[in-house]
Amino acid sequence: MTTPAATAAKDQATHRRAEVVRKTAETQITVRVDLDGTGQAKLATGIGFFDHMLDQIARHGLIDLDVQAQGDLHIDGHHTVEDVGITLGQAVYQAVGDKKGIRRYGHAYVPLDEALSRVVIDFSGRPGLVMNVPFKSGMIGTFDSQLAHEFFQGFANHAFVTLHIDNLRGENAHHQCETVFKAFARALRVALELDLRSAGTVPSTKGSL
């Protein structure tokens, strides 16, 4: 018979979790992630559309995600969005650990009506972002579409991933942005999946990432 203690120990061993707190003169942010979750999200950034995009990451990446952010929104959303990207990147980096057994690479295409985006990610240990998203509008609700780049730049730099993001077509900025975040979530999910065929090994000829 499995005891509660044994169940808890197994849960701790199989769930890759992390919590990161970032405090600056501009923002106060707490991010909690469970990379082996079910897509549950608890989000409060003060920017409605940004919360909606973070929810896409949780739901389509099957990551349990808790983001609590207080920022200088009386100026604009820049510091809040960028710092959430940084903090989420740090949390994912901590949660994934030594990367043994992960698939490492992930890619996804996601459509939404007329829009189509592709995201490719590599947990390479080398941070880099190439992003080509010609947004058709500068604002999506109260979200400045330029800040999508700042979010992904912060994430890539602090999760130590190589990230390629392309919006292949789209006429509606909401649709463009949503396909980007959904494709990112799907690519992230694939890259972080544990591959039973390479259990216990680092997916690199170098032996480390």
C-alpha positions, 0 to 999 in steps of 0.5 A, spaced: 500 500 500 502 506 498 503 511 504 501 519 503 509 520 505 511 515 499 506 519 494 508 526 496 515 524 495 514 521 488 510 527 487 516 532 489 521 527 484 516 528 478 514 535 478 519 540 476 517 546 480 520 553 482 519 560 485 522 566 484 521 573 487 524 579 483 523 586 487 526 592 484 524 600 484 520 599 478 516 592 480 515 587 485 514 580 482 513 573 484 512 567 479 511 560 481 511 554 476 510 547 475 513 544 469 509 538 470 502 541 471 495 541 468 495 548 465 492 551 472 493 559 472 493 564 477 495 571 474 495 578 476 499 583 472 494 589 472 494 588 464 488 584 462 491 582 455 497 580 458 494 576 463 490 573 457 497 571 454 500 568 460 494 564 461 495 561 454 502 559 456 499 555 462 493 552 458 497 550 452 504 548 455 500 544 461 504 548 466 501 550 472 503 558 473 502 563 478 504 570 476 503 576 481 506 582 479 505 590 481 509 595 477 509 602 475 503 602 470 502 609 471 508 610 467 506 604 462 507 597 462 514 596 459 517 594 466 512 590 468 512 585 462 519 585 461 520 583 468 515 578 468 519 575 462 525 575 466 522 572 472 518 567 468 525 565 465 529 564 471 523 560 474 523 555 468 531 555 468 531 553 476 525 548 475 528 544 469 534 543 473 540 539 469 536 538 463 537 530 463 532 526 459 528 532 456 527 533 449 531 539 448 528 542 442 520 544 441 516 547 435 509 549 434 505 552 428 498 555 431 493 558 427 487 563 429 482 565 424 487 569 419 493 569 423 498 563 423 505 563 427 511 558 428 515 558 434 521 554 435 525 553 442 532 550 444 534 549 451 541 550 449 544 554 454 545 559 450 540 565 450 538 568 443 531 571 440 530 572 433 523 575 433 519 577 426 512 579 428 509 585 424 503 587 428 498 590 425 496 595 431 500 598 436 496 597 442 491 591 443 487 593 449 492 596 454 497 592 452 503 595 447 504 590 442 512 592 442 512 589 449 511 582 446 518 582 444 521 585 451 517 579 454 520 574 450 527 577 450 527 577 458 525 570 458 530 567 453 536 571 456 534 568 463 531 561 461 538 560 457 534 558 451 534 560 443 528 562 441 525 563 434 518 566 433 515 568 426 508 570 425 507 568 418 501 571 416 495 575 420 491 582 419 488 582 426 494 584 432 490 580 437 490 574 433 497 575 431 499 575 438 495 570 441 498 565 436 505 567 438 503 565 445 500 559 444 505 556 439 510 558 444 506 554 449 506 548 445 513 549 443 515 549 450 511 543 452 514 539 447 521 541 449 520 540 456 517 533 455 521 527 458 523 522 453 524 515 456 529 513 451 534 518 453 532 518 461 538 520 465 542 523 459 543 530 457 541 531 450 547 534 447 554 531 445 557 536 450 554 532 455 552 538 458 547 544 457 
